[in-house]
């Protein structure tokens, strides 16, 4: 096989031309002494008299009797149609009053903690309210030093990430924020090790601390582009969640972090991981997190709680759909009847979820415009599930004829992907804002990938627009790196056009796209992460013809 030159190399630098000037983050305080307030200078808040005054020979007049921290002011949205996660819909008040009572050792710790609250937290939670990010993790920081150190580390690393211009921290970058983050990440690990028993055993309550730190460490690995490391943290968290479920009698041990909040986070992360997982990785992956009681369907009233319940239902459903599709080949033909029953169960759950989502959407009025973004996000997730469950890979449909028989309604794929693109456009921020965005929540990236790689060949303009959007934003959603995914999707389109021209005997023609036949469509993109470098992977592209013939695909090296 001829040596292929890697057409996908390092992520291209995003130009900052036309980028809005941003004021560098600087924590503000309204807790200074009376003298510093009058002089409008930054007070170091030393008690009982501040050093800023005494070191310059001034008399410090002390502090007001009511000592409170500055409250979080949500960044105003640029418009209702274009808003980044850090500026969208902060309906649940963020409890920043928890910060002053924490025993923080330095000004840099306080700055990182405040950055976490005011910048990282609104981005991490996405467009929906999150009890885990907005309340529970801050309460846990008061009782568990490892969580406190993890929050400080994530705040510092997120601050470094936002100062960049790509969807991950640049390779080799090591400045004071990143160095500080790694130091406190190590302190968090040391605290976890210290709290373990002599044989490394932990009680369920301590497992909640460990699982919380897994989520924090996972987020930091994602910010650095360390995909394999992030997946290892997820695997550890999934295993501990399973152990906690099995220790049923001890589940009621007190802890600020609710086990169901952790379950919701892990289900969402597992869903993201499965959506980019190769078949070989799936065979060695963990089973989906247990959902003994399916998340309750929301009532028709539109509220934060009903939206969150709807999200949990849809994420759990998509996770089971992905698990079903990935595991089907291993079960056929011996378990065809059981596969049929499993598919029918998923279809029934999808119909129930569709009815519930329609009720929520129909209850939206002009006075509830604040719910427009969350509803668009839920509808986009619903569209992805519908595509996966109604139009899976061609080889599965051929093996499982009942997939078509179970759907009486015709499925208009061009209209479906056009609808998805409209929802995606509504969720993406203003194109002129190139501030890097990182969230752990579901967002438009996975949907853009689906449009770019799975929309019908007749929708080539839509597919190319999806690729362009991925490459236009320095955005990362959990394991989905927008710039890297955009480069891979662009290569999918190039290989399809190249193989179609070769089969038809046509020369290359710039800006002319052919309609790619089904057997030349790329249906498998498999990533194998390097064991020696966290930012390298091997990518295999296989079209339908190669897959049906059991032939290998085109292999290229990827680095970011």
Kinemage of the C-alpha trace (Angstrom):
@kinemage 1
@onewidth
@group {chain A} dominant
@subgroup {mainchain}
@vectorlist {calphas} color= white
{ca unk a 1} P 0.000 0.000 0.000
{ca unk a 2} L 1.518 3.365 -0.975
{ca unk a 3} L 2.579 5.713 1.770
{ca unk a 4} L -0.129 8.295 2.323
{ca unk a 5} L 0.874 11.789 3.257
{ca unk a 6} L -1.177 13.009 6.204
{ca unk a 7} L -3.612 15.555 4.854
{ca unk a 8} L -4.784 16.188 8.381
{ca unk a 9} L -2.020 17.687 10.449
{ca unk a 10} L -2.092 20.114 13.289
{ca unk a 11} L -5.210 22.177 13.785
{ca unk a 12} L -5.000 25.390 11.749
{ca unk a 13} L -4.603 28.589 13.660
{ca unk a 14} L -7.765 30.587 13.834
{ca unk a 15} L -7.256 34.093 12.589
{ca unk a 16} L -8.046 36.785 15.064
{ca unk a 17} L -8.716 39.370 12.403
{ca unk a 18} L -12.038 40.978 13.104
{ca unk a 19} L -12.123 39.458 16.573
{ca unk a 20} L -13.770 41.525 19.241
{ca unk a 21} L -11.325 42.977 21.687
{ca unk a 22} L -11.709 41.325 25.066
{ca unk a 23} L -10.862 42.803 28.401
{ca unk a 24} L -8.623 40.427 30.297
{ca unk a 25} L -10.281 38.857 33.285
{ca unk a 26} L -9.489 40.595 36.546
{ca unk a 27} L -11.404 39.677 39.678
{ca unk a 28} L -13.232 42.622 41.146
{ca unk a 29} L -13.883 43.118 44.818
{ca unk a 30} L -16.320 45.159 46.828
{ca unk a 31} L -14.996 43.820 50.099
{ca unk a 32} L -12.036 46.146 50.510
{ca unk a 33} L -11.380 48.500 53.391
{ca unk a 34} L -13.058 51.902 53.512
{ca unk a 35} L -9.823 53.721 52.655
{ca unk a 36} L -9.153 51.682 49.495
{ca unk a 37} L -12.759 52.100 48.390
{ca unk a 38} L -12.460 55.875 48.683
{ca unk a 39} L -9.102 55.825 46.851
{ca unk a 40} L -10.536 53.409 44.221
{ca unk a 41} L -7.559 51.074 44.566
{ca unk a 42} L -7.500 47.284 44.836
{ca unk a 43} L -7.447 46.230 48.493
{ca unk a 44} L -5.622 43.059 49.571
{ca unk a 45} L -8.338 42.581 52.239
{ca unk a 46} L -5.865 41.713 54.993
{ca unk a 47} L -7.533 41.795 58.435
{ca unk a 48} L -7.833 43.805 60.583
{ca unk a 49} L -5.917 46.435 58.528
{ca unk a 50} L -4.935 46.013 54.906
{ca unk a 51} L -1.285 46.002 53.819
{ca unk a 52} L -2.032 48.331 50.896
{ca unk a 53} L -2.718 51.133 53.386
{ca unk a 54} L -0.242 50.362 56.176
{ca unk a 55} L 2.691 49.711 53.818
{ca unk a 56} L 2.335 53.214 52.371
{ca unk a 57} L 1.954 54.966 55.712
{ca unk a 58} L -1.780 55.505 55.394
{ca unk a 59} L -4.311 54.853 58.158
{ca unk a 60} L -6.621 51.955 57.289
{ca unk a 61} L -10.167 52.781 58.388
{ca unk a 62} L -11.163 49.119 58.543
{ca unk a 63} L -14.046 47.303 56.893
{ca unk a 64} L -17.788 47.676 56.687
{ca unk a 65} L -19.661 45.481 59.142
{ca unk a 66} L -21.461 43.588 56.385
{ca unk a 67} L -18.716 41.833 54.447
{ca unk a 68} L -20.024 40.273 51.229
{ca unk a 69} L -18.481 39.264 47.984
{ca unk a 70} L -19.366 40.618 44.610
{ca unk a 71} L -22.312 38.889 43.022
{ca unk a 72} L -22.111 37.311 39.636
{ca unk a 73} L -23.438 39.398 36.803
{ca unk a 74} L -24.264 37.288 33.800
{ca unk a 75} L -22.718 38.625 30.651
{ca unk a 76} L -25.495 40.106 28.582
{ca unk a 77} L -26.320 38.141 25.484
{ca unk a 78} L -25.364 39.841 22.258
{ca unk a 79} L -28.752 38.874 20.909
{ca unk a 80} L -31.417 36.283 21.553
{ca unk a 81} L -30.453 34.456 18.400
{ca unk a 82} L -26.703 34.357 18.998
{ca unk a 83} L -25.333 33.635 22.452
{ca unk a 84} L -22.426 31.612 23.725
{ca unk a 85} L -22.886 29.176 26.644
{ca unk a 86} L -21.103 31.591 28.928
{ca unk a 87} L -23.783 34.205 28.286
{ca unk a 88} L -26.935 32.159 27.956
{ca unk a 89} L -29.829 31.978 30.333
{ca unk a 90} L -28.552 32.126 33.887
{ca unk a 91} L -31.914 31.612 35.531
{ca unk a 92} L -30.686 29.809 38.629
{ca unk a 93} L -28.786 32.177 40.894
{ca unk a 94} L -25.159 31.139 41.230
{ca unk a 95} L -24.222 30.887 44.923
{ca unk a 96} L -20.997 32.906 44.859
{ca unk a 97} L -21.539 33.763 48.529
{ca unk a 98} L -20.036 30.349 49.245
{ca unk a 99} L -16.619 31.608 48.180
{ca unk a 100} L -15.640 33.970 51.066
{ca unk a 101} L -15.839 31.284 53.756
{ca unk a 102} L -13.467 28.948 51.918
{ca unk a 103} L -9.957 28.817 53.332
{ca unk a 104} L -8.023 29.843 50.228
{ca unk a 105} L -4.262 30.109 50.625
{ca unk a 106} L -3.415 32.803 48.103
{ca unk a 107} L -4.734 35.564 45.880
{ca unk a 108} L -4.197 33.304 42.864
{ca unk a 109} L -6.389 30.606 44.421
{ca unk a 110} L -9.150 33.152 45.018
{ca unk a 111} L -8.837 34.477 41.461
{ca unk a 112} L -9.054 30.969 39.999
{ca unk a 113} L -12.017 30.094 42.191
{ca unk a 114} L -13.795 33.293 41.198
{ca unk a 115} L -13.029 32.661 37.526
{ca unk a 116} L -14.544 29.199 37.882
{ca unk a 117} L -17.749 30.700 39.267
{ca unk a 118} L -18.122 33.636 36.910
{ca unk a 119} L -16.772 32.189 33.652
{ca unk a 120} L -16.159 28.439 33.681
{ca unk a 121} L -19.322 27.316 35.466
{ca unk a 122} L -21.850 28.987 33.111
{ca unk a 123} L -19.975 27.478 30.169
{ca unk a 124} L -19.554 23.996 31.654
{ca unk a 125} L -23.245 23.533 32.368
{ca unk a 126} L -24.417 24.500 28.873
{ca unk a 127} L -27.810 26.095 28.192
{ca unk a 128} L -29.715 24.194 30.883
{ca unk a 129} L -29.611 24.530 34.649
{ca unk a 130} L -27.343 22.014 36.382
{ca unk a 131} L -27.622 21.262 40.121
{ca unk a 132} L -24.169 19.648 39.949
{ca unk a 133} L -22.300 22.645 38.505
{ca unk a 134} L -24.363 25.463 39.994
{ca unk a 135} L -24.833 24.301 43.558
{ca unk a 136} L -23.625 20.906 44.689
{ca unk a 137} L -19.976 21.091 43.652
{ca unk a 138} L -19.541 24.445 45.424
{ca unk a 139} L -21.104 23.073 48.593
{ca unk a 140} L -18.819 20.036 48.380
{ca unk a 141} L -15.772 22.315 48.124
{ca unk a 142} L -16.404 23.387 51.732
{ca unk a 143} L -16.191 19.834 53.055
{ca unk a 144} L -13.773 18.088 50.704
{ca unk a 145} L -10.359 19.686 50.040
{ca unk a 146} L -9.780 17.514 46.966
{ca unk a 147} L -12.867 18.948 45.296
{ca unk a 148} L -11.807 22.468 46.300
{ca unk a 149} L -8.360 21.960 44.744
{ca unk a 150} L -9.966 20.424 41.660
{ca unk a 151} L -12.254 23.443 41.212
{ca unk a 152} L -9.320 25.848 41.590
{ca unk a 153} L -7.292 23.814 39.065
{ca unk a 154} L -10.151 23.720 36.552
{ca unk a 155} L -10.748 27.466 36.995
{ca unk a 156} L -7.085 28.237 36.253
{ca unk a 157} L -6.977 25.884 33.269
{ca unk a 158} L -10.236 27.222 31.850
{ca unk a 159} L -8.829 30.728 32.192
{ca unk a 160} L -5.754 29.671 30.193
{ca unk a 161} L -8.001 28.024 27.592
{ca unk a 162} L -10.078 31.166 27.046
{ca unk a 163} L -6.924 33.189 26.443
{ca unk a 164} L -6.099 30.984 23.435
{ca unk a 165} L -7.583 30.803 19.963
{ca unk a 166} L -8.162 27.070 19.368
{ca unk a 167} L -10.516 24.378 20.668
{ca unk a 168} L -7.827 23.042 23.024
{ca unk a 169} L -4.828 24.450 24.869
{ca unk a 170} L -1.897 24.653 22.471
{ca unk a 171} L 0.626 21.842 22.696
{ca unk a 172} L 3.699 22.816 24.682
{ca unk a 173} L 1.990 25.814 26.263
{ca unk a 174} L 3.032 26.249 29.869
{ca unk a 175} L 2.324 29.568 31.536
{ca unk a 176} L 1.500 30.549 35.092
{ca unk a 177} L -2.183 29.591 34.830
{ca unk a 178} L -1.503 26.134 33.389
{ca unk a 179} L 1.364 25.498 35.816
{ca unk a 180} L -0.841 26.596 38.710
{ca unk a 181} L -3.665 24.328 37.480
{ca unk a 182} L -1.394 21.291 37.301
{ca unk a 183} L -0.057 21.985 40.791
{ca unk a 184} L -3.555 22.048 42.296
{ca unk a 185} L -4.630 19.027 40.276
{ca unk a 186} L -1.776 17.146 41.963
{ca unk a 187} L -2.901 18.444 45.371
{ca unk a 188} L -6.390 17.105 44.649
{ca unk a 189} L -4.953 13.688 43.776
{ca unk a 190} L -2.821 13.656 46.921
{ca unk a 191} L -5.891 14.419 49.017
{ca unk a 192} L -7.828 11.553 47.416
{ca unk a 193} L -5.014 9.103 48.063
{ca unk a 194} L -4.711 10.275 51.660
{ca unk a 195} L -8.414 9.607 52.322
{ca unk a 196} L -8.312 6.005 51.102
{ca unk a 197} L -8.201 3.116 53.516
{ca unk a 198} L -5.079 0.939 54.018
{ca unk a 199} L -6.187 -1.354 51.179
{ca unk a 200} L -7.373 1.453 48.929
{ca unk a 201} L -11.021 0.907 49.873
{ca unk a 202} L -13.571 3.727 50.081
{ca unk a 203} L -17.100 4.095 51.376
{ca unk a 204} L -19.914 5.227 49.079
{ca unk a 205} L -19.747 8.820 50.321
{ca unk a 206} L -16.037 8.961 49.482
{ca unk a 207} L -16.803 7.453 46.081
{ca unk a 208} L -18.952 10.511 45.387
{ca unk a 209} L -15.907 12.673 46.061
{ca unk a 210} L -13.842 10.454 43.757
{ca unk a 211} L -16.501 10.554 41.029
{ca unk a 212} L -16.726 14.334 41.319
{ca unk a 213} L -12.962 14.603 40.912
{ca unk a 214} L -13.163 12.264 37.908
{ca unk a 215} L -15.470 14.812 36.247
{ca unk a 216} L -13.111 17.673 37.119
{ca unk a 217} L -10.037 15.759 35.892
{ca unk a 218} L -11.938 14.712 32.761
{ca unk a 219} L -12.721 18.360 31.986
{ca unk a 220} L -9.079 19.390 32.454
{ca unk a 221} L -7.881 16.587 30.154
{ca unk a 222} L -10.395 17.685 27.502
{ca unk a 223} L -9.218 21.298 27.732
{ca unk a 224} L -5.662 20.110 27.031
{ca unk a 225} L -6.771 17.934 24.117
{ca unk a 226} L -5.755 14.763 25.984
{ca unk a 227} L -8.550 12.587 24.641
{ca unk a 228} L -7.273 9.193 25.789
{ca unk a 229} L -6.615 10.470 29.310
{ca unk a 230} L -10.094 12.026 29.475
{ca unk a 231} L -11.679 8.712 28.480
{ca unk a 232} L -9.724 6.954 31.225
{ca unk a 233} L -11.180 9.345 33.796
{ca unk a 234} L -14.659 8.639 32.427
{ca unk a 235} L -14.094 4.889 32.613
{ca unk a 236} L -13.023 5.202 36.267
{ca unk a 237} L -16.110 7.259 37.055
{ca unk a 238} L -18.453 4.782 35.340
{ca unk a 239} L -16.956 1.898 37.303
{ca unk a 240} L -17.316 3.732 40.614
{ca unk a 241} L -20.918 4.641 39.788
{ca unk a 242} L -21.626 0.961 39.203
{ca unk a 243} L -19.984 0.061 42.530
{ca unk a 244} L -22.019 2.731 44.313
{ca unk a 245} L -25.224 1.335 42.788
{ca unk a 246} L -24.332 -2.152 43.990
{ca unk a 247} L -23.733 -0.863 47.541
{ca unk a 248} L -27.441 -0.069 47.821
{ca unk a 249} L -27.580 -0.033 51.618
{ca unk a 250} L -25.002 2.726 51.888
{ca unk a 251} L -26.441 5.069 49.261
{ca unk a 252} L -28.004 7.388 51.815
{ca unk a 253} L -24.710 8.403 53.413
{ca unk a 254} L -24.654 12.221 53.541
{ca unk a 255} L -22.712 14.060 50.848
{ca unk a 256} L -23.276 17.426 49.137
{ca unk a 257} L -23.176 15.734 45.713
{ca unk a 258} L -26.361 13.880 44.836
{ca unk a 259} L -25.725 10.470 43.271
{ca unk a 260} L -28.373 11.202 40.620
{ca unk a 261} L -26.571 14.410 39.642
{ca unk a 262} L -23.432 12.354 39.099
{ca unk a 263} L -25.425 9.798 37.126
{ca unk a 264} L -26.778 12.527 34.857
{ca unk a 265} L -23.275 13.894 34.179
{ca unk a 266} L -21.823 10.443 33.482
{ca unk a 267} L -24.692 9.468 31.173
{ca unk a 268} L -24.081 12.609 29.119
{ca unk a 269} L -20.313 12.038 28.967
{ca unk a 270} L -20.769 8.362 28.116
{ca unk a 271} L -23.133 9.359 25.308
{ca unk a 272} L -20.480 11.717 23.897
{ca unk a 273} L -17.776 9.059 24.157
{ca unk a 274} L -19.885 6.413 22.393
{ca unk a 275} L -20.725 8.792 19.555
{ca unk a 276} L -17.026 8.974 18.541
{ca unk a 277} L -15.997 5.462 19.598
{ca unk a 278} L -14.696 2.875 17.140
{ca unk a 279} L -16.162 -0.619 17.097
{ca unk a 280} L -12.976 -2.104 18.570
{ca unk a 281} L -13.010 0.398 21.449
{ca unk a 282} L -16.699 -0.297 22.060
{ca unk a 283} L -16.013 -4.004 22.589
{ca unk a 284} L -13.773 -3.131 25.555
{ca unk a 285} L -15.858 -0.242 26.924
{ca unk a 286} L -18.004 -0.137 30.039
{ca unk a 287} L -21.754 -0.900 29.919
{ca unk a 288} L -24.084 2.124 29.939
{ca unk a 289} L -24.695 3.596 33.404
{ca unk a 290} L -27.626 1.923 35.097
{ca unk a 291} L -30.884 3.835 35.015
{ca unk a 292} L -33.009 1.678 37.279
{ca unk a 293} L -35.797 4.176 37.104
{ca unk a 294} L -35.933 6.003 33.818
{ca unk a 295} L -35.865 9.756 34.467
{ca unk a 296} L -39.433 10.870 35.019
{ca unk a 297} L -41.041 12.464 31.997
{ca unk a 298} L -41.618 16.161 32.545
{ca unk a 299} L -44.999 17.626 33.095
{ca unk a 300} L -46.383 19.988 30.482
{ca unk a 301} L -45.368 23.064 32.496
{ca unk a 302} L -42.283 24.775 31.129
{ca unk a 303} L -39.670 25.185 33.855
{ca unk a 304} L -36.017 24.513 34.617
{ca unk a 305} L -36.903 21.221 36.293
{ca unk a 306} L -39.055 19.972 33.392
{ca unk a 307} L -36.333 20.888 30.875
{ca unk a 308} L -33.704 19.081 32.956
{ca unk a 309} L -35.914 15.986 33.226
{ca unk a 310} L -36.411 16.045 29.453
{ca unk a 311} L -32.654 16.308 28.887
{ca unk a 312} L -31.970 13.364 31.204
{ca unk a 313} L -34.584 11.275 29.396
{ca unk a 314} L -33.207 12.035 25.925
{ca unk a 315} L -29.549 11.566 26.898
{ca unk a 316} L -30.302 8.217 28.514
{ca unk a 317} L -32.275 7.188 25.422
{ca unk a 318} L -29.528 8.191 22.980
{ca unk a 319} L -26.945 6.380 25.074
{ca unk a 320} L -28.980 3.179 24.860
{ca unk a 321} L -29.567 3.687 21.113
{ca unk a 322} L -25.815 4.007 20.515
{ca unk a 323} L -25.135 0.950 22.669
{ca unk a 324} L -27.787 -1.004 20.745
{ca unk a 325} L -26.426 -0.073 17.314
{ca unk a 326} L -22.798 -0.701 18.269
{ca unk a 327} L -23.548 -4.085 19.824
{ca unk a 328} L -25.945 -5.417 17.213
{ca unk a 329} L -23.302 -6.913 14.909
{ca unk a 330} L -21.965 -9.034 17.769
{ca unk a 331} L -25.435 -10.424 18.519
{ca unk a 332} L -26.524 -11.390 15.004
{ca unk a 333} L -27.743 -13.755 13.766
{ca unk a 334} L -28.113 -15.840 16.947
{ca unk a 335} L -30.063 -13.233 18.936
{ca unk a 336} L -32.107 -11.688 16.132
{ca unk a 337} L -35.365 -12.064 18.082
{ca unk a 338} L -33.895 -10.361 21.152
{ca unk a 339} L -32.492 -7.604 18.940
{ca unk a 340} L -35.987 -7.053 17.542
{ca unk a 341} L -37.439 -6.740 21.047
{ca unk a 342} L -34.698 -4.308 22.015
{ca unk a 343} L -35.355 -2.171 18.952
{ca unk a 344} L -39.088 -2.096 19.602
{ca unk a 345} L -38.441 -1.001 23.184
{ca unk a 346} L -36.220 1.858 21.985
{ca unk a 347} L -38.835 2.940 19.449
{ca unk a 348} L -41.507 2.995 22.144
{ca unk a 349} L -39.334 5.078 24.438
{ca unk a 350} L -38.583 7.433 21.548
{ca unk a 351} L -42.305 7.936 20.882
{ca unk a 352} L -42.974 8.669 24.558
{ca unk a 353} L -40.141 11.191 24.626
{ca unk a 354} L -41.395 12.816 21.418
{ca unk a 355} L -44.831 13.366 22.931
{ca unk a 356} L -43.346 14.893 26.081
{ca unk a 357} L -41.063 17.227 24.107
{ca unk a 358} L -43.931 18.342 21.878
{ca unk a 359} L -45.939 19.256 24.955
{ca unk a 360} L -43.122 21.391 26.296
{ca unk a 361} L -42.584 23.122 22.953
{ca unk a 362} L -46.301 23.789 22.509
{ca unk a 363} L -46.429 25.490 25.912
{ca unk a 364} L -43.902 28.152 24.901
{ca unk a 365} L -45.372 31.641 24.791
{ca unk a 366} L -43.989 35.067 24.033
{ca unk a 367} L -43.507 35.590 27.766
{ca unk a 368} L -41.232 32.525 27.964
{ca unk a 369} L -38.663 33.538 25.343
{ca unk a 370} L -35.886 32.720 27.830
{ca unk a 371} L -36.590 29.023 27.221
{ca unk a 372} L -35.977 29.251 23.458
{ca unk a 373} L -32.317 28.175 23.605
{ca unk a 374} L -32.852 25.166 25.910
{ca unk a 375} L -35.791 23.978 23.819
{ca unk a 376} L -33.745 24.295 20.615
{ca unk a 377} L -31.001 22.226 22.254
{ca unk a 378} L -33.492 19.512 23.256
{ca unk a 379} L -35.100 19.478 19.808
{ca unk a 380} L -31.663 19.100 18.193
{ca unk a 381} L -30.845 16.153 20.453
{ca unk a 382} L -34.225 14.634 19.592
{ca unk a 383} L -33.433 15.016 15.860
{ca unk a 384} L -30.152 13.150 16.282
{ca unk a 385} L -31.877 10.286 18.104
{ca unk a 386} L -34.562 10.107 15.416
{ca unk a 387} L -31.962 9.799 12.678
{ca unk a 388} L -29.990 7.137 14.541
{ca unk a 389} L -33.032 5.037 15.309
{ca unk a 390} L -34.848 5.426 11.979
{ca unk a 391} L -31.949 5.468 9.519
{ca unk a 392} L -28.983 3.473 10.872
{ca unk a 393} L -26.180 2.028 8.756
{ca unk a 394} L -27.220 0.302 5.548
{ca unk a 395} L -25.733 -3.036 6.597
{ca unk a 396} L -27.915 -3.073 9.723
{ca unk a 397} L -31.063 -2.295 7.751
{ca unk a 398} L -30.218 -5.149 5.378
{ca unk a 399} L -29.734 -7.545 8.292
{ca unk a 400} L -32.718 -6.224 10.239
{ca unk a 401} L -35.554 -5.671 7.838
{ca unk a 402} L -37.893 -4.903 10.726
{ca unk a 403} L -36.262 -1.472 11.088
{ca unk a 404} L -38.182 -0.312 8.036
{ca unk a 405} L -41.263 -2.329 8.900
{ca unk a 406} L -41.525 -0.618 12.319
{ca unk a 407} L -41.722 2.842 10.730
{ca unk a 408} L -44.935 3.479 8.848
{ca unk a 409} L -44.215 7.174 8.315
{ca unk a 410} L -41.814 8.118 5.468
{ca unk a 411} L -38.560 9.681 6.594
{ca unk a 412} L -37.590 12.752 4.537
{ca unk a 413} L -33.843 12.894 5.148
{ca unk a 414} L -33.087 16.173 3.292
{ca unk a 415} L -35.843 17.939 5.235
{ca unk a 416} L -34.646 16.366 8.483
{ca unk a 417} L -31.058 17.555 8.072
{ca unk a 418} L -32.227 20.989 6.958
{ca unk a 419} L -34.229 21.230 10.168
{ca unk a 420} L -31.168 20.183 12.163
{ca unk a 421} L -29.064 22.890 10.529
{ca unk a 422} L -31.646 25.544 11.405
{ca unk a 423} L -31.535 24.485 15.062
{ca unk a 424} L -27.725 24.422 15.023
{ca unk a 425} L -27.573 27.963 13.628
{ca unk a 426} L -29.855 29.153 16.410
{ca unk a 427} L -27.579 27.643 19.055
{ca unk a 428} L -24.202 28.811 17.751
{ca unk a 429} L -22.825 32.165 18.903
{ca unk a 430} L -22.246 35.270 16.830
{ca unk a 431} L -19.708 34.392 14.080
{ca unk a 432} L -17.616 37.438 14.995
{ca unk a 433} L -16.993 36.089 18.503
{ca unk a 434} L -13.996 33.736 18.389
{ca unk a 435} L -13.665 33.261 22.135
{ca unk a 436} L -12.921 29.558 22.758
{ca unk a 437} L -15.911 27.751 24.286
{ca unk a 438} L -15.746 24.608 26.406
{ca unk a 439} L -18.747 22.828 27.856
{ca unk a 440} L -19.370 19.353 29.218
{ca unk a 441} L -22.991 19.466 28.059
{ca unk a 442} L -24.494 18.311 24.782
{ca unk a 443} L -24.283 20.982 22.094
{ca unk a 444} L -24.364 21.476 18.310
{ca unk a 445} L -20.985 19.845 17.451
{ca unk a 446} L -22.208 16.237 17.384
{ca unk a 447} L -25.142 17.351 15.229
{ca unk a 448} L -22.828 19.220 12.837
{ca unk a 449} L -20.755 16.047 12.466
{ca unk a 450} L -23.902 14.071 11.674
{ca unk a 451} L -24.966 16.578 8.998
{ca unk a 452} L -21.478 16.691 7.462
{ca unk a 453} L -20.962 12.926 7.296
{ca unk a 454} L -24.461 11.442 7.055
{ca unk a 455} L -26.725 13.840 5.120
{ca unk a 456} L -27.723 12.556 1.651
{ca unk a 457} L -25.258 13.086 -1.195
{ca unk a 458} L -27.733 15.457 -2.830
{ca unk a 459} L -27.308 17.775 0.197
{ca unk a 460} L -23.643 18.523 -0.553
{ca unk a 461} L -24.055 22.261 0.073
{ca unk a 462} L -25.542 21.524 3.503
{ca unk a 463} L -22.724 19.104 4.273
{ca unk a 464} L -20.044 21.611 3.305
{ca unk a 465} L -21.719 24.291 5.392
{ca unk a 466} L -21.618 21.966 8.411
{ca unk a 467} L -17.874 21.432 7.874
{ca unk a 468} L -17.316 25.180 7.554
{ca unk a 469} L -19.162 25.846 10.809
{ca unk a 470} L -17.082 23.287 12.705
{ca unk a 471} L -13.906 24.937 11.411
{ca unk a 472} L -15.161 28.452 12.158
{ca unk a 473} L -15.478 28.178 15.929
{ca unk a 474} L -12.808 27.263 18.519
{ca unk a 475} L -15.341 25.155 20.369
{ca unk a 476} L -15.160 21.975 22.415
{ca unk a 477} L -18.085 20.004 23.861
{ca unk a 478} L -16.700 17.290 26.106
{ca unk a 479} L -14.955 14.843 23.775
{ca unk a 480} L -16.063 16.712 20.660
{ca unk a 481} L -13.284 19.014 19.446
{ca unk a 482} L -14.849 21.226 16.776
{ca unk a 483} L -11.692 22.101 14.836
{ca unk a 484} L -10.413 18.511 14.789
{ca unk a 485} L -13.837 17.087 13.891
{ca unk a 486} L -14.154 19.668 11.121
{ca unk a 487} L -10.829 18.603 9.587
{ca unk a 488} L -11.827 14.928 9.657
{ca unk a 489} L -15.252 15.694 8.149
{ca unk a 490} L -13.603 17.760 5.407
{ca unk a 491} L -11.406 14.762 4.598
{ca unk a 492} L -14.509 12.520 4.446
{ca unk a 493} L -15.967 14.751 1.736
{ca unk a 494} L -12.647 14.875 -0.152
{ca unk a 495} L -12.258 11.084 -0.179
{ca unk a 496} L -15.847 10.571 -1.342
{ca unk a 497} L -15.424 13.038 -4.227
{ca unk a 498} L -12.037 11.558 -5.156
{ca unk a 499} L -13.320 7.966 -5.290
{ca unk a 500} L -16.393 9.024 -7.288
{ca unk a 501} L -14.251 10.812 -9.892
{ca unk a 502} L -11.952 7.789 -10.110
{ca unk a 503} L -14.872 5.418 -10.681
{ca unk a 504} L -16.355 7.667 -13.364
{ca unk a 505} L -12.983 8.381 -14.950
{ca unk a 506} L -13.376 12.137 -14.521
{ca unk a 507} L -10.530 14.606 -13.952
{ca unk a 508} L -10.404 16.880 -10.938
{ca unk a 509} L -12.524 19.993 -11.338
{ca unk a 510} L -12.303 22.734 -8.763
{ca unk a 511} L -15.559 23.844 -7.101
{ca unk a 512} L -17.533 21.065 -8.815
{ca unk a 513} L -19.158 18.479 -6.551
{ca unk a 514} L -20.470 15.144 -7.791
{ca unk a 515} L -23.361 13.166 -6.319
{ca unk a 516} L -21.595 10.333 -4.496
{ca unk a 517} L -23.174 6.880 -4.937
{ca unk a 518} L -24.125 5.037 -1.752
{ca unk a 519} L -21.389 2.400 -2.058
{ca unk a 520} L -18.704 5.112 -2.080
{ca unk a 521} L -20.017 7.004 0.928
{ca unk a 522} L -17.710 6.904 3.971
{ca unk a 523} L -19.707 5.024 6.616
{ca unk a 524} L -16.990 4.318 9.201
{ca unk a 525} L -14.495 6.778 10.672
{ca unk a 526} L -12.469 4.916 13.303
{ca unk a 527} L -10.000 6.708 15.580
{ca unk a 528} L -7.234 4.813 17.393
{ca unk a 529} L -5.465 6.998 19.944
{ca unk a 530} L -1.706 6.788 20.277
{ca unk a 531} L -0.385 5.265 23.497
{ca unk a 532} L 2.751 7.405 23.319
{ca unk a 533} L 1.229 10.806 22.587
{ca unk a 534} L -2.086 12.039 23.974
{ca unk a 535} L -2.527 14.333 20.982
{ca unk a 536} L -2.097 11.869 18.146
{ca unk a 537} L -4.443 9.314 16.598
{ca unk a 538} L -4.736 7.021 13.603
{ca unk a 539} L -7.881 7.590 11.527
{ca unk a 540} L -9.347 4.940 9.238
{ca unk a 541} L -11.929 5.934 6.608
{ca unk a 542} L -14.004 3.069 5.158
{ca unk a 543} L -16.701 3.406 2.550
{ca unk a 544} L -19.717 1.133 2.283
{ca unk a 545} L -18.146 -1.030 -0.448
{ca unk a 546} L -14.981 -1.684 1.565
{ca unk a 547} L -16.949 -2.442 4.698
{ca unk a 548} L -19.257 -4.951 2.982
{ca unk a 549} L -16.224 -6.641 1.390
{ca unk a 550} L -14.330 -6.706 4.679
{ca unk a 551} L -11.526 -4.627 3.181
{ca unk a 552} L -9.461 -2.053 5.077
{ca unk a 553} L -10.028 1.617 4.485
{ca unk a 554} L -7.769 4.614 3.975
{ca unk a 555} L -5.572 5.244 7.012
{ca unk a 556} L -4.096 8.620 7.924
{ca unk a 557} L -2.339 10.106 10.923
{ca unk a 558} L -3.913 12.916 12.915
{ca unk a 559} L -2.325 15.273 15.410
{ca unk a 560} L -3.672 18.333 17.165
